[in-house]
Amino acid sequence: MTNKTIAVVGAGIIGVTSAYMLRQAGYKVVLVDAEHGPALKTSFANGCQLSYSYVDAMSSPSLVKKLPKLLLGADPAFRVNLFPDLSLLKWGSRFLWQGQAAREQKNTQDLLRLSHYSRQVLHQLLSQSALEFAHRESGKLVIYTNPQDFDNAKARVAQKRAWGCKQEILTPQECIAIQPSLQRLPKPLAGGIYAATDEVGDPHRFANQLLDQLVKDTGFEARFNCRIEKIVRKGSSVQSLETSTGSLCADAYVWATGAESLPLLADIGLNVPIYPIKGYSLTVPATESAPDVCITDIDNKVVVARVGDRLRIAGCADIVGYDPRMDQQRIAHLLQVCRSHFPDAGHYNEVLNTWAGFRPVTPSSVPIIGQAGADNLFLNMGHGMLGWTLALGSASLLTAQVKQQALPIDATGMRPEDHGIS
Ligand SMILES: Cc1cc2nc3c(=O)[nH]c(=O)nc-3n(C[C@H](O)[C@H](O)[C@H](O)COP(=O)(O)OP(=O)(O)OC[C@H]3O[C@@H](n4cnc5c(N)ncnc54)[C@H](O)[C@@H]3O)c2cc1C
């Protein structure tokens, strides 16, 4: 056991799991968040998918090819507002550079390594602790109606098999056998890609359950409604944090603020390449006909998951800066896709919640995990589309780095220097 204190900034799914693992490793932990509780920002109402097999990097040759169409607004899943934002231009050029075939393959392999490790860490934790977060091994089916897109996806399956990732190629009939309502799609199915071992679970409930365990522990303190306003550096170390409720001193600091508070890092010379990509979700009561398997409609990039007695529908990738407004057209789009593809799955007239969050996306899609900017400052951020999927592995890797122990997996691609951060 060590009597060192670590301050974890940000109580999203990444900060809460980091706090938990650091406490397990024997550190005293202070978890700080500007909100009134855990997982209230991007980790609040996301797609709930533990999408261990579908972690392909976002920037790819096929996305780059589709770029003119995306910029013209011809893809319902994407919206790009090309306002003069210097950080978008800088981030965007790096994002496009990562879209070269060899880079995309390397990024996807890095993500697969971390996702498989995350599954292992979650299962190990669940074997020791009973946590209730609507978790189950649902399997995940990605459906295609465009034959060309499906052919590309099939080639990808073969490639990913060589990287240790098991996915199955399904005919339209096999997809329909899994989810009968798919026979009534507006367009005929070309086929599907299925991963039996992918899972579903609610990250907001999971974070609350971990926090319930942590607060019983005298070595842990949570400070909510507390915003970090400045990082105070002295020499090569962070000396303290100035917060809205006073100064906070610790031996080391973990920064897990998702897509937010990047200017505070920039103030100490750390330029972190994260851009917010906005997404939306809505939640309705599930019916008995709701699919057991999680389904992604690739044409609309909409995911549908039964989470306990609810149906969560999530999607959209909007590059609109930090605009916090709820765009009702985006919610209407999600609702329309769901009503048309899964008419019997949910009580669509009883919307329980609509929500928007900012995915913290790096150019490579690989998160940033490790020490940077000061000898006692560690980053765990930039998990993009996959923060829930990658949370446990990232927290474990971070903890090994703080402890200066042998790393549980090869961290290549995840280290700050791999993202151009020194
Ligand atoms: C529509 C949508 C669907 C998604 N679906 C999935 C999915 O199915 N599976 C999956 O794996 N991932 C999914 N994601 C991605 C996932 O939600 C994110 O990657 C993840 O939530 C990021 O977690 P985080 O802890 O890094 O950030 P957050 O959850 O945003 O947490 C950051 C925290 O830092 C706090 N903070 C920021 N600045 C300060 C400050 N200065 N002082 C104090 N506190 C501060 C914030 O209040 C916040 O609580 C989805 C995202 C969206 C938008």
Ligand as a Chemical Component Dictionary entry (heavy atoms), coordinates in Angstrom:
data_LIG
# 
_chem_comp.id                   LIG 
_chem_comp.type                 NON-POLYMER 
_chem_comp.pdbx_formal_charge   0 
_chem_comp.three_letter_code    LIG 
# 
loop_
_chem_comp_atom.comp_id 
_chem_comp_atom.atom_id 
_chem_comp_atom.alt_atom_id 
_chem_comp_atom.type_symbol 
_chem_comp_atom.charge 
_chem_comp_atom.model_Cartn_x 
_chem_comp_atom.model_Cartn_y 
_chem_comp_atom.model_Cartn_z 
_chem_comp_atom.pdbx_ordinal 
LIG C1  C1  C 0 -24.497 9.423  -28.874 1  
LIG C2  C2  C 0 -23.322 8.694  -28.264 2  
LIG C3  C3  C 0 -23.343 7.302  -28.218 3  
LIG C4  C4  C 0 -22.253 6.608  -27.693 4  
LIG N1  N1  N 0 -22.326 5.252  -27.580 5  
LIG C5  C5  C 0 -21.298 4.557  -27.047 6  
LIG C6  C6  C 0 -21.387 3.155  -26.905 7  
LIG O1  O1  O 0 -22.402 2.549  -27.220 8  
LIG N2  N2  N 0 -20.311 2.485  -26.409 9  
LIG C7  C7  C 0 -19.161 3.143  -26.048 10 
LIG O2  O2  O 0 -18.193 2.488  -25.662 11 
LIG N3  N3  N 0 -19.063 4.494  -26.130 12 
LIG C8  C8  C 0 -20.096 5.214  -26.623 13 
LIG N4  N4  N 0 -20.021 6.571  -26.732 14 
LIG C9  C9  C 0 -18.764 7.248  -26.342 15 
LIG C10 C10 C 0 -18.661 7.412  -24.831 16 
LIG O3  O3  O 0 -19.891 7.867  -24.320 17 
LIG C11 C11 C 0 -17.527 8.388  -24.478 18 
LIG O4  O4  O 0 -16.337 7.969  -25.100 19 
LIG C12 C12 C 0 -17.297 8.438  -22.966 20 
LIG O5  O5  O 0 -18.490 8.738  -22.289 21 
LIG C13 C13 C 0 -16.229 9.472  -22.592 22 
LIG O6  O6  O 0 -16.091 9.403  -21.187 23 
LIG P1  P1  P 0 -15.184 10.430 -20.401 24 
LIG O7  O7  O 0 -15.204 10.000 -18.985 25 
LIG O8  O8  O 0 -13.883 10.573 -21.095 26 
LIG O9  O9  O 0 -15.918 11.841 -20.595 27 
LIG P2  P2  P 0 -17.225 12.425 -19.810 28 
LIG O10 O10 O 0 -18.210 11.366 -19.557 29 
LIG O11 O11 O 0 -17.682 13.612 -20.595 30 
LIG O12 O12 O 0 -16.621 12.878 -18.439 31 
LIG C14 C14 C 0 -15.782 14.006 -18.296 32 
LIG C15 C15 C 0 -16.105 14.629 -16.949 33 
LIG O13 O13 O 0 -15.154 15.657 -16.687 34 
LIG C16 C16 C 0 -15.831 16.697 -16.011 35 
LIG N5  N5  N 0 -15.054 17.925 -16.189 36 
LIG C17 C17 C 0 -14.676 18.497 -17.343 37 
LIG N6  N6  N 0 -13.960 19.599 -17.098 38 
LIG C18 C18 C 0 -13.893 19.731 -15.746 39 
LIG C19 C19 C 0 -13.308 20.693 -14.888 40 
LIG N7  N7  N 0 -12.611 21.743 -15.359 41 
LIG N8  N8  N 0 -13.428 20.535 -13.550 42 
LIG C20 C20 C 0 -14.123 19.463 -13.053 43 
LIG N9  N9  N 0 -14.716 18.541 -13.827 44 
LIG C21 C21 C 0 -14.596 18.666 -15.162 45 
LIG C22 C22 C 0 -17.193 16.749 -16.682 46 
LIG O14 O14 O 0 -18.147 17.371 -15.833 47 
LIG C23 C23 C 0 -17.477 15.269 -16.909 48 
LIG O15 O15 O 0 -18.221 14.698 -15.867 49 
LIG C24 C24 C 0 -21.093 7.315  -27.233 50 
LIG C25 C25 C 0 -21.098 8.707  -27.252 51 
LIG C26 C26 C 0 -22.199 9.408  -27.759 52 
LIG C27 C27 C 0 -22.188 10.916 -27.749 53 
# 
loop_
_chem_comp_bond.comp_id 
_chem_comp_bond.atom_id_1 
_chem_comp_bond.atom_id_2 
_chem_comp_bond.value_order 
_chem_comp_bond.pdbx_ordinal 
LIG C1  C2  SING 1  
LIG C2  C3  SING 2  
LIG C2  C26 DOUB 3  
LIG C3  C4  DOUB 4  
LIG C4  N1  SING 5  
LIG C4  C24 SING 6  
LIG N1  C5  DOUB 7  
LIG C5  C6  SING 8  
LIG C5  C8  SING 9  
LIG C6  O1  DOUB 10 
LIG C6  N2  SING 11 
LIG N2  C7  SING 12 
LIG C7  O2  DOUB 13 
LIG C7  N3  SING 14 
LIG N3  C8  DOUB 15 
LIG C8  N4  SING 16 
LIG N4  C9  SING 17 
LIG N4  C24 SING 18 
LIG C9  C10 SING 19 
LIG C10 O3  SING 20 
LIG C10 C11 SING 21 
LIG C11 O4  SING 22 
LIG C11 C12 SING 23 
LIG C12 O5  SING 24 
LIG C12 C13 SING 25 
LIG C13 O6  SING 26 
LIG O6  P1  SING 27 
LIG P1  O7  DOUB 28 
LIG P1  O8  SING 29 
LIG P1  O9  SING 30 
LIG O9  P2  SING 31 
LIG P2  O10 DOUB 32 
LIG P2  O11 SING 33 
LIG P2  O12 SING 34 
LIG O12 C14 SING 35 
LIG C14 C15 SING 36 
LIG C15 O13 SING 37 
LIG C15 C23 SING 38 
LIG O13 C16 SING 39 
LIG C16 N5  SING 40 
LIG C16 C22 SING 41 
LIG N5  C17 SING 42 
LIG N5  C21 SING 43 
LIG C17 N6  DOUB 44 
LIG N6  C18 SING 45 
LIG C18 C19 SING 46 
LIG C18 C21 DOUB 47 
LIG C19 N7  SING 48 
LIG C19 N8  DOUB 49 
LIG N8  C20 SING 50 
LIG C20 N9  DOUB 51 
LIG N9  C21 SING 52 
LIG C22 O14 SING 53 
LIG C22 C23 SING 54 
LIG C23 O15 SING 55 
LIG C24 C25 DOUB 56 
LIG C25 C26 SING 57 
LIG C26 C27 SING 58 
# 
